[in-house]
Structure formats: structure tokens, C-alpha cells
Amino acid sequence: MLRRNASSKIAIMIVMIVSVNGALWCGGCKRASHEVLIVQATEAEKFDKQVDSLYQKYLDGSLEEAERSLQEILHVVEGSNVEPRVQAHTRYLAYVRLYAMEVRRRGDTDPVAEAYLLEARYWFLQQRKFEGRGFEDASKDVQSLTPQQCKDFVEKWDKDHSGGKGPRFYWKEEFNG
């Protein structure tokens, strides 16, 4: 009986030690996860500021500066740790703008414009999936995203964010064609 009692006491002590360490470890996890959330929020704020600054360059710049700012936005997304949904949305916006620029510059049937439209649709699909839409519903959303809707969307969004003017290169007529 003594032997069994001693074994039971040792087993109870081990359970208590594991429980205390587990509680300390879980408390550390909560603190660590809180710190991760703060870092993610800080990264998201930094991402937003970078993208907003580049978008302003797109609105205020020449055609070449606007195009370069959109390519830089894509580069910022690539190196970011923001949510996949935010990455997909940001890429969609950049590609749909690049598409609208190419159409305005070279026409609807330009291969580069068509490639940008394909990218815009792909990232729109990804965005919808990250938002929780099923593949079938997300695919229908993409099918309804016509070239004209893309151009109209870009024009409206850009005018809404530039005091009704749109990007400088639009009203400066900096297009070749």
C-alpha cells in the first residue's frame, strides 16, 4: 500500500507540475498571440500607407508614373504579410487599373490589355473565395465582370477618390492613341 501511495503521490505531483507549466505556457501563448496581432495590425497599417501613397502617385502622375506606381503596388503586395483577402483585393485593383490604362492607350483587343484583364479576373476570383463565397458563386461573379464593367469601375472609383477629376494622365490626354 505504501508503494502504491508513493507512486500515486509522485503521479499527482507530476500532474500538478504539468498543469502549472501548461497554464504558464498557455498564458504565454495568449500574450504571444496578442503580440502577433499587434505586429499584424502594424504591418497592415504600414501596408495601407504604402499602397495609399502609391495610389496617390497613380492619380497625380504622368502615364509612366501611374503605371510604375501600380507595378510598385504589386511589388508591395508580394512582400507583405497582410491577409490573403486584402492581398487579392489589392492585386485586383492594380490589375483592373492596368487593364483600363492599356485599353485607353492601345484598345480593347491589345494582348497586354487582355492579359491584365485576365489577371484582374483571377484576383477578383481569389478575393471572392477568401470572402467565403463558394467556387461556383465566385466564378459567376467573375463571369459578370465584363471589360466594360472594369473600365466603368476604374473610372468611377478614381473620380470618387480624386475630387471628381480622375487620374491626371486621363485629363492630360497623355495617351499615344
C-alpha positions as CSV (number, residue, x, y, z in Angstrom):
1,M,0.0,0.0,0.0
2,L,2.9,2.4,0.8
3,R,4.4,1.7,-2.5
4,R,1.2,2.4,-4.3
5,N,0.6,5.5,-2.2
6,A,4.1,6.8,-3.0
7,S,3.5,6.2,-6.7
8,S,0.2,8.0,-6.5
9,K,1.8,11.0,-4.8
10,I,4.5,11.1,-7.5
11,A,1.9,10.9,-10.2
12,I,-0.1,13.7,-8.6
13,M,3.0,15.8,-8.3
14,I,3.8,15.3,-11.9
15,V,0.2,16.2,-13.0
16,M,0.4,19.3,-10.8
17,I,3.8,20.4,-12.3
18,V,2.5,19.7,-15.9
19,S,-0.7,21.6,-15.1
20,V,1.2,24.7,-13.7
21,N,3.6,24.7,-16.6
22,G,0.7,24.2,-19.0
23,A,-1.1,27.2,-17.5
24,L,2.0,29.3,-17.7
25,W,2.6,28.2,-21.3
26,C,-1.0,28.9,-22.3
27,G,-0.7,32.4,-20.7
28,G,2.5,32.9,-22.7
29,C,0.6,31.8,-25.8
30,K,-2.1,34.4,-25.2
31,R,0.5,37.1,-24.7
32,A,2.4,35.9,-27.8
33,S,-0.8,35.8,-29.9
34,H,-1.7,39.3,-28.6
35,E,1.8,40.4,-29.7
36,V,1.3,38.7,-33.1
37,L,-2.0,40.6,-33.5
38,I,-0.3,43.9,-32.7
39,V,2.5,43.2,-35.2
40,Q,0.0,42.2,-37.9
41,A,-2.0,45.4,-37.2
42,T,1.2,47.4,-37.5
43,E,2.1,45.6,-40.8
44,A,-1.4,46.2,-42.1
45,E,-1.2,49.9,-41.3
46,K,2.2,50.1,-43.0
47,F,0.8,48.2,-46.0
48,D,-2.2,50.6,-46.2
49,K,0.1,53.6,-46.0
50,Q,2.4,52.3,-48.8
51,V,-0.5,51.4,-51.1
52,D,-2.3,54.7,-50.4
53,S,0.8,56.6,-51.2
54,L,1.4,54.7,-54.4
55,Y,-2.3,55.1,-55.4
56,Q,-1.9,58.9,-54.9
57,K,1.1,58.8,-57.2
58,Y,-1.1,56.9,-59.7
59,L,-3.7,59.7,-59.5
60,D,-1.2,62.6,-59.7
61,G,1.4,61.2,-62.0
62,S,2.1,61.1,-65.7
63,L,1.1,57.9,-67.6
64,E,4.5,56.4,-66.9
65,E,4.5,57.3,-63.3
66,A,1.0,55.9,-62.9
67,E,1.9,52.7,-64.5
68,R,5.1,52.4,-62.4
69,S,3.1,53.1,-59.2
70,L,0.7,50.2,-60.0
71,Q,3.6,47.9,-60.6
72,E,5.1,49.0,-57.3
73,I,1.8,48.3,-55.5
74,L,2.0,44.7,-56.9
75,H,5.6,44.5,-55.6
76,V,4.4,45.7,-52.1
77,V,1.7,43.1,-52.1
78,E,4.2,40.4,-53.0
79,G,6.4,41.2,-50.0
80,S,3.6,41.7,-47.5
81,N,2.1,39.6,-44.7
82,V,-1.4,41.1,-44.8
83,E,-4.5,38.9,-45.0
84,P,-4.8,36.9,-48.3
85,R,-8.2,38.6,-48.9
86,V,-6.5,42.0,-48.7
87,Q,-3.7,40.9,-51.0
88,A,-6.2,39.6,-53.6
89,H,-8.3,42.7,-53.4
90,T,-5.2,45.0,-53.8
91,R,-3.9,42.9,-56.7
92,Y,-7.4,43.0,-58.4
93,L,-7.5,46.8,-58.1
94,A,-4.0,47.2,-59.6
95,Y,-4.6,44.9,-62.5
96,V,-8.0,46.3,-63.3
97,R,-6.4,49.8,-63.5
98,L,-3.5,48.5,-65.6
99,Y,-6.2,47.0,-67.9
100,A,-8.1,50.3,-68.1
101,M,-4.8,52.1,-68.9
102,E,-3.9,49.7,-71.7
103,V,-7.3,49.8,-73.2
104,R,-7.3,53.6,-73.2
105,R,-3.7,53.5,-74.7
106,R,-4.0,50.7,-77.2
107,G,-7.6,49.4,-77.4
108,D,-9.7,46.5,-76.2
109,T,-8.0,43.9,-78.3
110,D,-4.4,44.6,-77.3
111,P,-2.8,41.4,-75.9
112,V,-1.3,43.3,-72.9
113,A,-4.7,44.7,-72.1
114,E,-6.3,41.2,-72.4
115,A,-3.6,39.8,-70.1
116,Y,-4.2,42.5,-67.5
117,L,-8.0,41.7,-67.7
118,L,-7.2,38.0,-67.1
119,E,-5.1,38.9,-64.1
120,A,-7.8,41.2,-62.7
121,R,-10.4,38.5,-63.1
122,Y,-8.2,35.9,-61.4
123,W,-7.5,38.1,-58.4
124,F,-11.2,39.0,-58.2
125,L,-12.0,35.3,-58.1
126,Q,-9.4,34.8,-55.3
127,Q,-10.9,37.8,-53.4
128,R,-14.3,36.3,-53.6
129,K,-13.1,32.9,-52.4
130,F,-11.3,34.5,-49.5
131,E,-14.5,36.3,-48.6
132,G,-16.1,32.8,-48.2
133,R,-18.0,32.6,-51.5
134,G,-18.2,29.1,-52.9
135,F,-16.2,28.5,-56.1
136,E,-19.4,28.3,-58.2
137,D,-20.7,31.6,-56.9
138,A,-17.3,33.3,-57.1
139,S,-17.0,32.0,-60.7
140,K,-20.4,33.6,-61.6
141,D,-19.1,36.9,-60.1
142,V,-16.1,36.7,-62.3
143,Q,-18.1,36.0,-65.4
144,S,-20.2,39.1,-64.7
145,L,-17.0,41.2,-64.6
146,T,-17.1,42.4,-68.2
147,P,-14.4,44.6,-69.8
148,Q,-16.9,47.5,-69.8
149,Q,-17.7,47.0,-66.1
150,C,-14.0,47.0,-65.4
151,K,-13.4,50.3,-67.2
152,D,-16.5,51.9,-65.6
153,F,-15.5,50.7,-62.2
154,V,-12.0,52.2,-62.5
155,E,-13.3,55.5,-63.8
156,K,-15.9,55.8,-61.0
157,W,-13.5,54.7,-58.3
158,D,-10.7,57.0,-59.4
159,K,-13.1,60.0,-59.8
160,D,-14.5,59.4,-56.4
161,H,-11.0,59.4,-54.9
162,S,-9.7,62.5,-56.8
163,G,-12.3,65.2,-56.3
164,G,-14.2,64.1,-59.5
165,K,-11.2,64.6,-61.8
166,G,-9.8,61.1,-62.2
167,P,-6.1,60.4,-62.7
168,R,-4.0,63.3,-64.1
169,F,-3.0,61.3,-67.1
170,Y,-6.6,60.9,-68.2
171,W,-7.4,64.6,-68.3
172,K,-3.9,65.5,-69.6
173,E,-4.5,63.2,-72.6
174,E,-1.1,61.5,-72.4
175,F,-2.1,58.6,-74.5
176,N,-0.5,57.6,-77.7
177,G,-3.6,56.6,-79.5
